[in-house]
């Protein structure tokens, strides 16, 4: 069976004694939801920097999105490659379970 781990919320955050009880409860709910949805963590992420965002904003410079495309391509490719890898692993694990 494929071992999937929740995204962004580890058990160390749930058991941290510095958090207020209601906060620990919310983190635990988020962790359980991520497990129920079989979410997995990914290392790659795609971010638009503040300067790039403002340059394409209609309220500021209104440049076309293609002007910032080069800065997004590498991380986008990495994120999509990781997504495809997880998709193949999940499909293979479901085939074994069936």
Beta strands, then each sheet from edge to edge (+ up, - down):
end
